Amino acid sequence: MAILIMLLIGLAVGLGAQWFIPRRYRASLVITVLVAIAGALAFGLVGLPLGLYPRYMTVRGLTMTVVGAIFTMLVYGAVLAGSAGRRRRI
């Protein structure tokens, strides 16, 4: 159940990111959602063994899932923005 919630949070953040990322840096909808889901799962599942929260369904666990999805979207957007500025036209 917790993994399903993490997937849904990642999906929501990925869909929401489509409206906030400038069009020239925007990836496809599928890639954006997959990156957000990966971040949500990574931050949600990694925090448990580290002892950041006792179980998934706490406010702290859900917050880490949202933060992870947003963080990976920001990093992914920065990578796209950096690579777009370095492209050369021949």
Phi, psi and omega per residue, in radians:
M1 nan -0.693 -3.123
A2 -1.167 -0.665 3.138
I3 -1.169 -0.635 3.081
L4 -1.093 -0.721 3.106
I5 -1.136 -0.698 3.093
M6 -1.099 -0.717 3.095
L7 -1.087 -0.738 3.132
L8 -1.168 -0.658 3.090
I9 -1.141 -0.777 3.088
G10 -1.069 -0.704 3.087
L11 -1.088 -0.778 -3.138
A12 -1.133 -0.741 3.127
V13 -1.168 -0.715 3.117
G14 -1.102 -0.736 3.103
L15 -1.185 -0.689 3.110
G16 -1.164 -0.554 -3.126
A17 -1.163 -0.432 3.130
Q18 -1.088 -0.490 3.137
W19 -1.480 -0.395 -3.042
F20 -1.737 -0.386 3.136
I21 -1.426 2.268 3.108
P22 -1.008 2.552 -3.014
R23 -1.004 -0.654 -3.082
R24 -1.245 -0.336 3.106
Y25 -1.803 -0.037 -3.013
R26 -1.311 2.332 3.033
A27 -1.573 -3.139 3.112
S28 -1.169 2.814 -3.124
L29 -1.059 -0.717 -3.108
V30 -1.122 -0.793 -3.140
I31 -1.118 -0.761 -3.134
T32 -1.053 -0.793 -3.139
V33 -1.165 -0.712 3.131
L34 -1.131 -0.667 3.103
V35 -1.137 -0.750 3.130
A36 -1.143 -0.716 3.110
I37 -1.124 -0.717 3.112
A38 -1.074 -0.735 3.117
G39 -1.158 -0.703 3.126
A40 -1.115 -0.771 3.130
L41 -1.182 -0.734 -3.108
A42 -1.095 -0.889 -3.111
F43 -1.225 -0.597 3.140
G44 -1.219 -0.700 -3.083
L45 -1.510 -0.451 -3.127
V46 -1.361 -0.570 -3.104
G47 -1.172 -0.461 -3.115
L48 -1.154 -0.920 3.116
P49 -1.169 -0.429 3.111
L50 -1.361 -0.142 3.099
G51 1.394 0.381 3.135
L52 -1.276 -0.445 3.064
Y53 -2.695 2.638 -3.004
P54 -1.274 -0.567 3.115
R55 -2.688 2.966 -3.019
Y56 -1.141 -0.697 -2.934
M57 -1.522 0.553 3.052
T58 -1.760 2.888 3.119
V59 -1.071 -0.692 3.137
R60 -1.130 -0.705 3.118
G61 -1.154 -0.751 3.102
L62 -1.182 -0.632 3.100
T63 -1.117 -0.743 3.107
M64 -1.101 -0.608 3.103
T65 -1.130 -0.789 3.122
V66 -1.148 -0.776 3.127
V67 -1.072 -0.719 3.122
G68 -1.099 -0.741 3.123
A69 -1.133 -0.762 -3.137
I70 -1.174 -0.728 -3.135
F71 -1.066 -0.808 3.138
T72 -1.142 -0.585 3.086
M73 -1.170 -0.687 3.100
L74 -1.138 -0.757 3.117
V75 -1.130 -0.764 3.133
Y76 -1.100 -0.715 3.094
G77 -1.131 -0.664 3.111
A78 -1.168 -0.674 3.110
V79 -1.142 -0.760 3.108
L80 -1.130 -0.707 -3.136
A81 -1.157 -0.694 3.133
G82 -1.189 -0.691 -3.130
S83 -1.297 -0.487 3.121
A84 -1.242 -0.550 3.141
G85 -1.332 -0.337 -3.095
R86 -1.705 -0.013 -3.130
R87 -1.217 2.434 3.095
R88 -1.903 2.503 3.047
R89 -1.808 2.368 -3.125
I90 -1.771 nan nan
